Amino acid sequence: MAVTVEITRRAVVRPPPEIARGGGRRLPLTAFDRASTDGYISAVFAWNAPAPDNAALVDGLLAAVARYPHLAGRLGVDDETSRRCFHLNDAGVLVIEATADADLADALAVAVHVNDLYPKANKERGADDDQPLFQAQLTRYTCGGLVIGTACQHLVADGQSMSFFYTAWATAVRTASSATIPTPFTDRAAIAVPRNPPTPKFDHRNIEFRGEHHSLSHSYGTLPMDRIKNLAIHFPEEFIAGLKSRVGGGRCSTFQCLLAHAWKKVTAARDLSPEVFTQVRVAVNCRSRANPPVLMEYFGNMVLWAFPRMTAREVVTSSYAAVAGAIRDAVARVDAEYVQSFVDFGEVAERDGEELASTAAGPGMAFCPDLEVDSWLGFRFHDLDFGHGPPCAFLPPDLPIEGVMILVPSCSAKGGIDLFLALDDEHVEAFKQICYSMD
């Protein structure tokens, strides 16, 4: 069946002046912001009927955005330094209202229509001053079901931050009170305090950024977009328990066990030469790793990357414990000293006026023989309750980069974890045949 989504209203809405907290400030991007993706990240959630009306959703959104003034601001350029900055001017967020000519249950079976359910943010540089940093689309179905699709500029916040924001929005709607909204920690200067003098000890110019000697990745190519296929694999609780028993010892997290499994199966499906090195770019939340630790409620970017690396032969033939151990060891190296070194590097680069280009991938890039993974396993979906229960589905927009994976807690009542993965079409069938095998 085809599902038609019709946009009925599009407007930029602002938090009321009496609760807005931007104040017109201009704040520099932190080194963590500059290392993140310069583009919009989308997320789509679905709720069965009944659902709150659009007016209540918008009122709650504005109450939440007032506590998160970066989202209501704009990217701009600092007049003194000519560097990009956040302009906390309370310019507002974009809200799109739409209708779909189908029942939600029927529409969820039509994967292609997901790309009509979230804002298509303008990604062209030079439009920073006018582009809302947070955008939301509210789509109503004939049964009364609701889908909320969002797009957020990643320079503003990482996944940890956005999970807190979504919870704040839901709380504001559910309680009809701004007083119940959790207050985030938004002081970016407090999480990026360099030593005096700053003394970076690692080669961040060629790890997190694209320096002259960047060597932590292969020379990646590109693929036609129609060859990058998106897969959704559900891992039930029983399967995950089996994986953990393979690793043994309780030393690795659920994330590390599942990543070890996915790395093994994708490497086998790609049929790589045994001596080829393959690595995974693993996003690591650095809040608890900093010294002193940063509050988990910090709103912004605070992610760096670990790079477990093995030959294809080692990945495929080694035990689950060995592969999970390689992942664990690489993640452990992103410790307090590494985080402080990165902060110090950011200070030196800022003083020198150095332009830094992130190693984040762009659409069409093919990571093969490598992978990149993000974990949303800390995302508490049951907290996304706008008054009638948690979402019934998380619907990932198309991942436009071959080799990118996202792990998400399942919205299913039976639990488990969902893996969303983009692969070259040539490797899809081979992966499907072995994705549940632990051999």
C-alpha positions as CSV (number, residue, x, y, z in Angstrom):
1,M,0.0,0.0,0.0
2,A,1.0,3.6,-0.5
3,V,0.8,6.1,2.3
4,T,0.4,9.8,1.5
5,V,1.6,12.3,4.0
6,E,0.3,15.9,3.6
7,I,1.8,18.9,5.4
8,T,-0.9,21.2,6.7
9,R,1.1,23.8,8.6
10,R,4.7,24.9,8.9
11,A,5.8,27.5,11.4
12,V,8.8,28.7,13.5
13,V,7.6,29.0,17.1
14,R,9.4,30.7,20.0
15,P,9.4,30.2,23.7
16,P,7.4,33.0,25.5
17,P,9.7,35.9,26.6
18,E,8.8,35.3,30.2
19,I,10.4,31.9,30.2
20,A,13.0,32.2,27.5
21,R,16.6,31.9,28.8
22,G,18.8,32.6,25.7
23,G,19.5,36.2,26.5
24,G,21.2,36.9,23.1
25,R,24.5,35.3,24.3
26,R,27.1,34.2,21.8
27,L,29.0,31.1,22.9
28,P,31.9,29.4,21.1
29,L,31.7,25.8,20.0
30,T,33.7,23.4,22.3
31,A,36.3,21.0,20.9
32,F,33.7,18.2,21.4
33,D,31.2,20.2,19.3
34,R,33.7,20.7,16.5
35,A,34.6,17.0,16.4
36,S,31.0,16.0,16.0
37,T,28.9,15.7,12.8
38,D,28.1,19.0,11.2
39,G,24.7,18.1,10.1
40,Y,21.2,17.1,11.2
41,I,20.4,13.8,12.9
42,S,16.9,12.5,12.6
43,A,14.8,10.3,14.9
44,V,11.2,9.1,14.4
45,F,8.9,7.8,17.2
46,A,5.3,6.4,16.9
47,W,2.5,6.3,19.5
48,N,-0.8,4.5,19.2
49,A,-4.1,6.4,19.9
50,P,-5.0,8.2,22.0
51,A,-2.4,10.9,21.8
52,P,-2.3,14.6,23.0
53,D,-3.4,17.2,20.5
54,N,-0.9,19.3,18.6
55,A,-1.5,22.4,20.7
56,A,-0.5,20.6,23.8
57,L,2.6,19.1,22.1
58,V,3.7,22.5,20.9
59,D,3.1,24.2,24.3
60,G,5.1,21.4,26.0
61,L,7.9,21.7,23.3
62,L,8.3,25.4,23.9
63,A,8.3,25.0,27.7
64,A,11.1,22.4,27.3
65,V,13.0,24.4,24.7
66,A,13.1,27.4,27.2
67,R,15.2,25.2,29.5
68,Y,17.4,24.2,26.6
69,P,18.2,27.6,24.9
70,H,20.8,26.2,22.5
71,L,17.9,24.4,20.7
72,A,16.0,27.6,20.2
73,G,19.1,29.5,19.1
74,R,21.0,29.6,15.8
75,L,24.5,28.9,14.5
76,G,26.3,32.1,13.6
77,V,29.8,33.7,13.4
78,D,31.5,35.5,16.2
79,D,32.4,39.1,15.0
80,E,35.7,39.1,16.9
81,T,37.1,35.7,16.0
82,S,35.2,35.0,12.7
83,R,34.6,31.5,14.1
84,R,31.3,29.7,14.2
85,C,29.4,30.0,17.5
86,F,26.0,29.5,19.1
87,H,23.8,32.6,19.1
88,L,21.3,32.0,22.0
89,N,18.8,34.4,20.6
90,D,15.6,32.4,21.3
91,A,14.8,32.5,17.5
92,G,12.7,29.4,17.9
93,V,12.2,25.9,16.6
94,L,10.5,24.7,13.4
95,V,7.2,22.8,13.9
96,I,5.5,21.0,10.9
97,E,2.0,19.5,11.2
98,A,0.9,16.8,8.8
99,T,-1.7,14.1,8.2
100,A,-1.4,10.6,6.8
101,D,-4.2,8.8,4.9
102,A,-3.8,5.4,6.7
103,D,-4.1,3.7,10.0
104,L,-0.8,3.8,11.9
105,A,-0.6,0.0,12.2
106,D,-0.9,-0.3,8.4
107,A,1.5,2.5,7.7
108,L,4.3,1.1,9.9
109,A,4.5,-1.8,7.5
110,V,5.4,0.6,4.7
111,A,9.1,1.4,5.5
112,V,9.5,3.8,2.6
113,H,7.1,6.3,4.0
114,V,9.3,6.9,7.1
115,N,11.3,9.5,5.1
116,D,8.1,11.6,4.8
117,L,7.8,11.8,8.6
118,Y,10.7,14.1,9.7
119,P,11.9,17.6,8.6
120,K,14.4,17.8,5.8
121,A,16.7,20.2,7.3
122,N,18.7,22.5,5.0
123,K,22.2,21.2,5.2
124,E,23.8,23.8,3.1
125,R,26.6,25.8,4.8
126,G,26.1,29.6,4.8
127,A,22.4,29.2,5.9
128,D,23.4,28.9,9.6
129,D,21.9,32.2,10.8
130,D,18.4,31.3,9.6
131,Q,18.2,27.5,10.1
132,P,16.4,26.3,13.2
133,L,18.6,23.9,15.1
134,F,15.7,21.8,16.2
135,Q,12.8,20.8,14.0
136,A,9.9,18.6,14.6
137,Q,7.1,17.1,12.5
138,L,3.8,15.9,14.1
139,T,2.0,13.5,11.8
140,R,-1.6,12.3,12.6
141,Y,-3.0,9.0,11.2
142,T,-6.7,8.2,10.5
143,C,-6.8,6.0,13.6
144,G,-5.7,8.8,15.9
145,G,-2.1,7.5,16.1
146,L,0.8,10.0,16.2
147,V,4.3,10.0,14.8
148,I,6.8,12.6,15.9
149,G,9.8,13.0,13.7
150,T,12.7,15.3,14.6
151,A,15.9,16.7,13.1
152,C,18.5,18.3,15.3
153,Q,21.9,19.8,14.3
154,H,24.5,17.6,15.9
155,L,26.8,20.4,16.7
156,V,24.3,21.3,19.4
157,A,24.0,18.0,21.2
158,D,24.9,14.3,21.2
159,G,22.5,11.4,21.7
160,Q,22.8,11.4,25.5
161,S,21.7,15.1,25.6
162,M,18.8,14.6,23.2
163,S,17.5,11.7,25.2
164,F,17.2,14.0,28.2
165,F,15.5,16.7,26.1
166,Y,12.9,14.3,24.7
167,T,12.1,13.2,28.2
168,A,11.8,16.9,29.3
169,W,9.4,17.5,26.4
170,A,7.3,14.5,27.3
171,T,7.2,15.5,30.9
172,A,6.0,19.0,30.1
173,V,3.1,17.7,28.0
174,R,2.2,14.9,30.4
175,T,2.1,17.2,33.4
176,A,1.0,20.4,31.7
177,S,3.5,22.2,33.8
178,S,6.9,23.7,33.1
179,A,7.8,23.4,36.8
180,T,8.2,19.6,36.4
181,I,10.8,19.8,33.6
182,P,14.2,18.6,34.7
183,T,16.8,21.3,34.5
184,P,19.8,20.4,32.3
185,F,23.4,21.5,32.9
186,T,24.3,23.8,30.1
187,D,27.6,25.4,31.1
188,R,29.9,24.3,28.3
189,A,32.9,26.2,29.6
190,A,32.8,24.1,32.8
191,I,33.3,20.8,30.9
192,A,36.2,21.9,28.8
193,V,38.7,23.4,31.3
194,P,42.3,23.0,29.9
195,R,45.4,22.6,32.0
196,N,47.7,25.6,32.4
197,P,49.5,25.4,30.2
198,P,47.5,23.1,28.0
199,T,49.5,19.9,27.3
200,P,47.9,17.6,24.8
201,K,49.6,14.1,24.9
202,F,47.8,12.4,21.9
203,D,47.7,13.2,18.2
204,H,44.1,14.6,18.2
205,R,44.8,16.5,15.0
206,N,45.0,13.2,13.2
207,I,42.5,11.2,15.3
208,E,39.3,13.2,15.8
209,F,40.2,15.6,13.0
210,R,41.5,15.3,9.5
211,G,45.1,16.3,9.8
212,E,47.8,15.9,7.3
213,H,48.8,12.5,8.8
214,H,45.4,11.2,9.6
215,S,45.9,7.4,9.5
216,L,43.3,5.8,11.8
217,S,41.0,4.9,8.9
218,H,41.3,3.5,5.5
219,S,41.0,5.8,2.5
220,Y,37.2,5.4,2.3
221,G,35.4,5.5,-1.0
222,T,31.8,6.3,-1.8
223,L,28.8,4.3,-3.1
224,P,25.7,5.2,-5.1
225,M,22.9,5.8,-2.6
226,D,20.8,3.1,-4.2
227,R,23.4,0.5,-3.3
228,I,23.3,1.4,0.5
229,K,20.6,-0.8,1.9
230,N,19.1,-0.4,5.4
231,L,18.5,-3.4,7.6
232,A,16.7,-3.8,10.9
233,I,17.6,-6.8,13.0
234,H,15.8,-7.7,16.3
235,F,17.8,-9.5,18.9
236,P,15.5,-11.0,21.6
237,E,16.5,-11.2,25.2
238,E,17.3,-14.9,24.9
239,F,19.7,-14.3,22.1
240,I,21.5,-11.6,24.0
241,A,21.8,-13.9,27.0
242,G,23.4,-16.5,24.8
243,L,25.9,-14.0,23.5
244,K,26.9,-13.1,27.1
245,S,27.4,-16.7,27.9
246,R,29.8,-16.9,25.0
247,V,31.8,-14.0,26.3
248,G,31.7,-15.2,29.9
249,G,33.1,-13.6,33.0
250,G,30.7,-10.6,33.1
251,R,33.5,-8.3,32.0
252,C,31.8,-6.9,28.9
253,S,28.6,-4.9,28.6
254,T,25.6,-5.8,26.5
255,F,26.7,-3.2,24.0
256,Q,30.2,-4.8,23.6
257,C,28.8,-8.3,23.3
258,L,26.4,-7.3,20.5
259,L,29.0,-5.2,18.8
260,A,31.4,-8.2,18.8
261,H,28.6,-10.3,17.2
262,A,27.8,-7.7,14.6
263,W,31.5,-7.1,13.7
264,K,32.0,-10.8,13.2
265,K,28.9,-11.3,11.0
266,V,29.4,-8.2,8.9
267,T,33.1,-9.0,8.3
268,A,32.1,-12.5,7.2
269,A,29.4,-11.2,5.0
270,R,31.8,-8.9,3.3
271,D,34.1,-11.8,2.5
272,L,37.2,-9.7,3.3
273,S,40.7,-10.9,2.6
274,P,41.9,-12.5,5.8
275,E,44.9,-10.2,6.2
276,V,42.9,-7.0,5.7
277,F,42.6,-4.9,8.9
278,T,39.1,-3.9,9.9
279,Q,38.3,-1.5,12.7
280,V,35.2,-0.1,14.4
281,R,34.7,3.6,15.2
282,V,32.9,3.3,18.6
283,A,31.3,6.4,20.0
284,V,32.2,6.8,23.7
285,N,30.3,9.0,26.1
286,C,33.0,10.8,28.0
287,R,30.9,12.4,30.8
288,S,31.7,9.8,33.4
289,R,35.3,9.4,32.1
290,A,36.4,13.0,32.7
291,N,38.2,14.0,35.9
292,P,36.3,15.4,37.6
293,P,33.2,13.6,36.1
294,V,30.7,15.7,34.2
295,L,27.0,15.4,35.1
296,M,25.1,13.1,32.8
297,E,22.5,15.9,32.4
298,Y,25.1,18.0,30.6
299,F,23.5,19.3,27.4
300,G,26.0,19.4,24.5
301,N,28.5,17.1,22.9
302,M,30.9,15.0,24.9
303,V,31.7,12.0,22.8
304,L,35.0,10.8,21.6
305,W,35.8,7.6,19.7
306,A,37.6,4.3,20.4
307,F,39.0,2.2,17.5
308,P,39.2,-1.5,18.2
309,R,41.2,-3.0,15.3
310,M,41.9,-6.6,14.1
311,T,42.5,-8.5,10.9
312,A,39.5,-9.9,9.2
313,R,40.8,-13.4,10.0
314,E,41.0,-12.5,13.7
315,V,37.6,-11.1,13.8
316,V,35.9,-14.1,12.1
317,T,37.9,-16.9,13.8
318,S,38.6,-15.5,17.3
319,S,36.3,-16.3,20.2
320,Y,33.5,-14.0,21.2
321,A,35.5,-13.3,24.4
322,A,38.6,-12.2,22.4
323,V,36.6,-9.9,20.0
324,A,34.6,-8.4,22.9
325,G,37.8,-8.0,24.8
326,A,39.4,-6.0,22.0
327,I,36.4,-3.7,22.0
328,R,36.5,-3.3,25.8
329,D,40.2,-2.6,25.8
330,A,39.9,0.1,23.1
331,V,37.0,1.8,24.9
332,A,39.0,1.7,28.2
333,R,41.8,3.7,26.5
334,V,39.4,6.7,26.2
335,D,40.1,7.5,29.9
336,A,40.4,10.7,32.0
337,E,43.9,11.4,30.6
338,Y,42.8,11.0,27.0
339,V,39.7,13.3,27.6
340,Q,41.9,16.0,29.3
341,S,44.4,15.8,26.4
342,F,41.6,16.4,23.9
343,V,40.4,19.4,25.9
344,D,43.9,20.8,26.0
345,F,44.3,20.2,22.2
346,G,41.1,22.1,21.7
347,E,42.4,25.1,23.7
348,V,45.7,25.1,21.7
349,A,43.8,25.0,18.3
350,E,41.5,27.8,19.5
351,R,44.4,30.0,20.5
352,D,46.1,29.4,17.1
353,G,42.9,30.1,15.2
354,E,43.2,26.6,13.6
355,E,40.3,25.4,11.4
356,L,39.5,21.8,12.3
357,A,37.6,19.4,10.1
358,S,35.9,16.5,11.8
359,T,36.5,12.9,10.7
360,A,32.7,12.4,10.8
361,A,31.4,10.6,7.6
362,G,29.2,12.2,5.0
363,P,26.3,10.7,2.9
364,G,27.4,8.1,0.4
365,M,30.6,7.2,2.2
366,A,31.4,3.4,2.4
367,F,33.2,2.4,5.5
368,C,34.0,-1.1,4.2
369,P,36.1,-2.8,5.5
370,D,35.4,-0.8,8.7
371,L,32.3,0.0,10.7
372,E,31.0,2.8,12.8
373,V,28.6,2.3,15.7
374,D,26.5,4.4,18.0
375,S,24.7,3.1,21.1
376,W,21.3,4.4,22.1
377,L,21.0,1.6,24.7
378,G,20.8,4.2,27.5
379,F,17.8,5.8,25.9
380,R,14.8,5.3,28.3
381,F,12.0,4.9,25.8
382,H,9.5,4.4,28.6
383,D,10.1,8.0,29.7
384,L,8.8,9.3,26.3
385,D,5.3,9.3,27.7
386,F,3.2,12.3,26.6
387,G,0.3,11.2,28.7
388,H,-0.9,7.9,27.2
389,G,2.1,5.6,27.4
390,P,5.5,5.1,25.8
391,P,6.1,4.9,22.0
392,C,5.0,1.8,20.2
393,A,7.8,2.0,17.7
394,F,11.1,3.7,16.9
395,L,11.4,4.2,13.1
396,P,14.9,4.9,11.9
397,P,15.3,7.2,8.9
398,D,17.5,5.8,6.1
399,L,21.2,5.6,7.2
400,P,23.1,7.1,4.2
401,I,26.5,5.8,5.1
402,E,27.6,2.2,4.4
403,G,28.9,0.5,7.5
404,V,27.0,2.6,10.1
405,M,25.2,0.8,12.9
406,I,22.9,2.0,15.7
407,L,21.9,-0.2,18.7
408,V,18.5,0.8,20.2
409,P,16.4,-0.7,23.0
410,S,13.4,-2.3,21.4
411,C,10.0,-0.8,21.9
412,S,8.5,-4.3,21.8
413,A,6.7,-5.4,25.0
414,K,9.0,-8.5,24.9
415,G,12.1,-6.3,25.1
416,G,15.4,-7.1,23.4
417,I,17.5,-4.8,21.2
418,D,17.2,-3.6,17.7
419,L,20.2,-3.2,15.4
420,F,19.8,-0.7,12.5
421,L,22.5,-1.2,9.9
422,A,23.5,0.2,6.5
423,L,25.3,-2.2,4.2
424,D,26.3,-2.4,0.6
425,D,23.6,-4.3,-1.3
426,E,26.2,-6.9,-2.4
427,H,26.6,-8.0,1.2
428,V,23.0,-7.9,2.5
429,E,21.8,-11.4,1.7
430,A,25.0,-13.0,3.1
431,F,24.5,-11.0,6.3
432,K,20.9,-12.0,6.6
433,Q,21.8,-15.7,6.4
434,I,24.2,-15.6,9.3
435,C,23.1,-12.7,11.5
436,Y,21.6,-15.0,14.2
437,S,24.4,-17.7,14.0
438,M,26.9,-17.8,16.8
439,D,29.2,-20.3,15.0
